[in-house]
Amino acid sequence: MKVLGFTVTPEIEAACLVRMRRGWFTAAQLADEVWVAPRATYDISYRVADRLIQRERKTGNIKRFGKGWKWK
């Protein structure tokens, strides 16, 4: 996946999915997983988190839970 010219590696995506499956989460927590990557900026981190949340919500893997999300 490419976001704003930044290539999201499978390792970054896997780290985000692990965080999603751990329990309740927010976009900010997912963005923290992306932030550790070289060249990742604030905008890129949040956009990657947003795209992953959209993808998993559309496939039915997550649902809203309070102010965040929860894996079903």
MARKE-98239 format. One line per field, with one value per atom (N, C-alpha, C): chain; atom name; residue number from 1; x negated, y, z. Coordinates in nm, 2 decimals. Example, Ala and Ser with C-alpha at 12.3 -4.5 7.8 and 13.67 -1.06 7.14 Angstrom:
REM residues 2
loza	(A; A; A; A; A; A)
vokol	(N; CA; C; N; CA; C)
mardren	(1; 1; 1; 2; 2; 2)
px	(-1.32; -1.23; -1.32; -1.28; -1.37; -1.29)
py	(-0.57; -0.45; -0.33; -0.22; -0.11; 0.00)
pz	(0.78; 0.78; 0.78; 0.71; 0.71; 0.79)
END
This chain:
REM residues 72
loza	(A; A; A; A; A; A; A; A; A; A; A; A; A; A; A; A; A; A; A; A; A; A; A; A; A; A; A; A; A; A; A; A; A; A; A; A; A; A; A; A; A; A; A; A; A; A; A; A; A; A; A; A; A; A; A; A; A; A; A; A; A; A; A; A; A; A; A; A; A; A; A; A; A; A; A; A; A; A; A; A; A; A; A; A; A; A; A; A; A; A; A; A; A; A; A; A; A; A; A; A; A; A; A; A; A; A; A; A; A; A; A; A; A; A; A; A; A; A; A; A; A; A; A; A; A; A; A; A; A; A; A; A; A; A; A; A; A; A; A; A; A; A; A; A; A; A; A; A; A; A; A; A; A; A; A; A; A; A; A; A; A; A; A; A; A; A; A; A; A; A; A; A; A; A; A; A; A; A; A; A; A; A; A; A; A; A; A; A; A; A; A; A; A; A; A; A; A; A; A; A; A; A; A; A; A; A; A; A; A; A; A; A; A; A; A; A)
vokol	(N; CA; C; N; CA; C; N; CA; C; N; CA; C; N; CA; C; N; CA; C; N; CA; C; N; CA; C; N; CA; C; N; CA; C; N; CA; C; N; CA; C; N; CA; C; N; CA; C; N; CA; C; N; CA; C; N; CA; C; N; CA; C; N; CA; C; N; CA; C; N; CA; C; N; CA; C; N; CA; C; N; CA; C; N; CA; C; N; CA; C; N; CA; C; N; CA; C; N; CA; C; N; CA; C; N; CA; C; N; CA; C; N; CA; C; N; CA; C; N; CA; C; N; CA; C; N; CA; C; N; CA; C; N; CA; C; N; CA; C; N; CA; C; N; CA; C; N; CA; C; N; CA; C; N; CA; C; N; CA; C; N; CA; C; N; CA; C; N; CA; C; N; CA; C; N; CA; C; N; CA; C; N; CA; C; N; CA; C; N; CA; C; N; CA; C; N; CA; C; N; CA; C; N; CA; C; N; CA; C; N; CA; C; N; CA; C; N; CA; C; N; CA; C; N; CA; C; N; CA; C; N; CA; C; N; CA; C; N; CA; C; N; CA; C; N; CA; C; N; CA; C)
mardren	(1; 1; 1; 2; 2; 2; 3; 3; 3; 4; 4; 4; 5; 5; 5; 6; 6; 6; 7; 7; 7; 8; 8; 8; 9; 9; 9; 10; 10; 10; 11; 11; 11; 12; 12; 12; 13; 13; 13; 14; 14; 14; 15; 15; 15; 16; 16; 16; 17; 17; 17; 18; 18; 18; 19; 19; 19; 20; 20; 20; 21; 21; 21; 22; 22; 22; 23; 23; 23; 24; 24; 24; 25; 25; 25; 26; 26; 26; 27; 27; 27; 28; 28; 28; 29; 29; 29; 30; 30; 30; 31; 31; 31; 32; 32; 32; 33; 33; 33; 34; 34; 34; 35; 35; 35; 36; 36; 36; 37; 37; 37; 38; 38; 38; 39; 39; 39; 40; 40; 40; 41; 41; 41; 42; 42; 42; 43; 43; 43; 44; 44; 44; 45; 45; 45; 46; 46; 46; 47; 47; 47; 48; 48; 48; 49; 49; 49; 50; 50; 50; 51; 51; 51; 52; 52; 52; 53; 53; 53; 54; 54; 54; 55; 55; 55; 56; 56; 56; 57; 57; 57; 58; 58; 58; 59; 59; 59; 60; 60; 60; 61; 61; 61; 62; 62; 62; 63; 63; 63; 64; 64; 64; 65; 65; 65; 66; 66; 66; 67; 67; 67; 68; 68; 68; 69; 69; 69; 70; 70; 70; 71; 71; 71; 72; 72; 72)
px	(-0.09; 0.00; -0.09; -0.05; -0.13; -0.03; -0.09; -0.02; -0.10; -0.05; -0.12; -0.27; -0.30; -0.43; -0.51; -0.46; -0.52; -0.47; -0.57; -0.53; -0.51; -0.40; -0.37; -0.42; -0.52; -0.58; -0.48; -0.50; -0.42; -0.44; -0.56; -0.59; -0.51; -0.50; -0.42; -0.27; -0.23; -0.09; -0.06; -0.15; -0.14; -0.14; -0.22; -0.23; -0.09; -0.03; 0.10; 0.21; 0.20; 0.30; 0.29; 0.17; 0.15; 0.21; 0.18; 0.24; 0.39; 0.45; 0.59; 0.65; 0.59; 0.64; 0.62; 0.53; 0.51; 0.62; 0.72; 0.84; 0.88; 0.93; 0.98; 0.87; 0.89; 0.78; 0.84; 0.76; 0.79; 0.70; 0.73; 0.65; 0.51; 0.51; 0.38; 0.29; 0.34; 0.26; 0.20; 0.28; 0.23; 0.13; 0.15; 0.05; -0.08; -0.08; -0.20; -0.28; -0.21; -0.28; -0.35; -0.29; -0.35; -0.46; -0.45; -0.54; -0.68; -0.71; -0.85; -0.92; -0.85; -0.91; -0.99; -1.10; -1.18; -1.09; -1.11; -1.04; -0.89; -0.84; -0.69; -0.67; -0.57; -0.54; -0.41; -0.37; -0.24; -0.13; -0.12; -0.02; -0.01; -0.12; -0.13; -0.08; -0.13; -0.09; 0.06; 0.12; 0.27; 0.34; 0.29; 0.36; 0.35; 0.24; 0.22; 0.32; 0.33; 0.42; 0.56; 0.60; 0.73; 0.77; 0.67; 0.70; 0.71; 0.63; 0.64; 0.77; 0.82; 0.95; 1.06; 1.05; 1.16; 1.16; 1.05; 1.04; 1.10; 1.06; 1.10; 1.25; 1.30; 1.44; 1.53; 1.48; 1.56; 1.57; 1.46; 1.46; 1.53; 1.57; 1.65; 1.56; 1.44; 1.35; 1.35; 1.38; 1.38; 1.52; 1.55; 1.67; 1.64; 1.72; 1.71; 1.73; 1.65; 1.65; 1.62; 1.72; 1.70; 1.64; 1.52; 1.45; 1.35; 1.34; 1.24; 1.30; 1.23; 1.27; 1.23; 1.29; 1.27; 1.28; 1.18; 1.18; 1.30; 1.37; 1.49; 1.45)
py	(-0.12; 0.00; 0.12; 0.22; 0.35; 0.46; 0.54; 0.65; 0.77; 0.87; 1.00; 0.98; 0.89; 0.86; 0.77; 0.72; 0.64; 0.49; 0.40; 0.26; 0.19; 0.14; 0.07; -0.07; -0.11; -0.24; -0.35; -0.47; -0.58; -0.58; -0.55; -0.55; -0.44; -0.32; -0.22; -0.26; -0.31; -0.35; -0.46; -0.56; -0.67; -0.62; -0.52; -0.46; -0.39; -0.32; -0.26; -0.36; -0.47; -0.57; -0.64; -0.66; -0.72; -0.63; -0.50; -0.40; -0.40; -0.42; -0.42; -0.54; -0.65; -0.78; -0.79; -0.70; -0.70; -0.65; -0.59; -0.53; -0.40; -0.32; -0.19; -0.10; -0.02; 0.06; 0.19; 0.29; 0.41; 0.43; 0.52; 0.55; 0.60; 0.68; 0.73; 0.61; 0.51; 0.40; 0.32; 0.31; 0.25; 0.34; 0.47; 0.57; 0.56; 0.53; 0.51; 0.39; 0.29; 0.17; 0.21; 0.30; 0.34; 0.44; 0.53; 0.64; 0.59; 0.47; 0.42; 0.39; 0.39; 0.36; 0.48; 0.46; 0.58; 0.65; 0.78; 0.87; 0.88; 0.82; 0.83; 0.96; 1.04; 1.17; 1.15; 1.25; 1.26; 1.23; 1.30; 1.29; 1.15; 1.10; 0.96; 0.86; 0.87; 0.78; 0.77; 0.88; 0.88; 0.84; 0.87; 0.82; 0.67; 0.61; 0.47; 0.40; 0.46; 0.41; 0.42; 0.53; 0.55; 0.44; 0.42; 0.33; 0.18; 0.15; 0.01; 0.00; 0.10; 0.09; 0.08; 0.16; 0.15; 0.01; -0.04; -0.18; -0.28; -0.28; -0.39; -0.37; -0.24; -0.22; -0.27; -0.25; -0.29; -0.45; -0.51; -0.66; -0.72; -0.63; -0.68; -0.73; -0.70; -0.75; -0.67; -0.54; -0.45; -0.38; -0.33; -0.25; -0.13; -0.03; 0.08; 0.04; 0.09; 0.05; 0.18; 0.25; 0.38; 0.48; 0.54; 0.63; 0.57; 0.44; 0.37; 0.25; 0.15; 0.03; -0.09; -0.20; -0.33; -0.44; -0.54; -0.65; -0.74; -0.79; -0.88; -1.01)
pz	(0.00; 0.00; 0.00; -0.08; -0.08; -0.03; 0.06; 0.12; 0.11; 0.04; 0.03; -0.01; -0.10; -0.15; -0.06; 0.05; 0.15; 0.13; 0.11; 0.10; 0.23; 0.26; 0.38; 0.37; 0.45; 0.44; 0.50; 0.47; 0.53; 0.68; 0.73; 0.87; 0.95; 0.89; 0.95; 0.95; 0.84; 0.84; 0.94; 0.95; 1.05; 1.19; 1.22; 1.36; 1.39; 1.29; 1.31; 1.34; 1.26; 1.28; 1.41; 1.46; 1.59; 1.70; 1.68; 1.78; 1.78; 1.66; 1.65; 1.72; 1.71; 1.77; 1.92; 1.98; 2.12; 2.20; 2.14; 2.22; 2.17; 2.25; 2.22; 2.17; 2.06; 2.01; 1.94; 1.92; 1.85; 1.73; 1.65; 1.53; 1.58; 1.69; 1.74; 1.78; 1.84; 1.88; 1.76; 1.65; 1.53; 1.46; 1.47; 1.41; 1.48; 1.61; 1.69; 1.63; 1.59; 1.53; 1.40; 1.32; 1.19; 1.21; 1.32; 1.34; 1.35; 1.40; 1.42; 1.29; 1.18; 1.05; 1.00; 0.94; 0.88; 0.78; 0.77; 0.68; 0.71; 0.81; 0.84; 0.91; 0.87; 0.93; 1.00; 1.07; 1.15; 1.05; 0.94; 0.84; 0.78; 0.75; 0.69; 0.79; 0.92; 1.02; 1.04; 1.05; 1.07; 0.94; 0.83; 0.70; 0.69; 0.72; 0.72; 0.82; 0.94; 1.04; 0.99; 0.93; 0.88; 0.77; 0.68; 0.57; 0.62; 0.72; 0.78; 0.85; 0.92; 0.99; 0.89; 0.78; 0.68; 0.62; 0.59; 0.52; 0.62; 0.74; 0.84; 0.87; 0.88; 0.90; 0.79; 0.66; 0.55; 0.54; 0.58; 0.58; 0.70; 0.80; 0.91; 1.03; 1.03; 1.13; 1.26; 1.25; 1.36; 1.37; 1.49; 1.51; 1.60; 1.60; 1.69; 1.83; 1.92; 2.07; 2.14; 2.19; 2.26; 2.16; 2.20; 2.12; 2.03; 2.03; 1.95; 1.87; 1.85; 1.77; 1.85; 1.81; 1.88; 1.77; 1.78; 1.69; 1.73; 1.64; 1.67; 1.72)
END
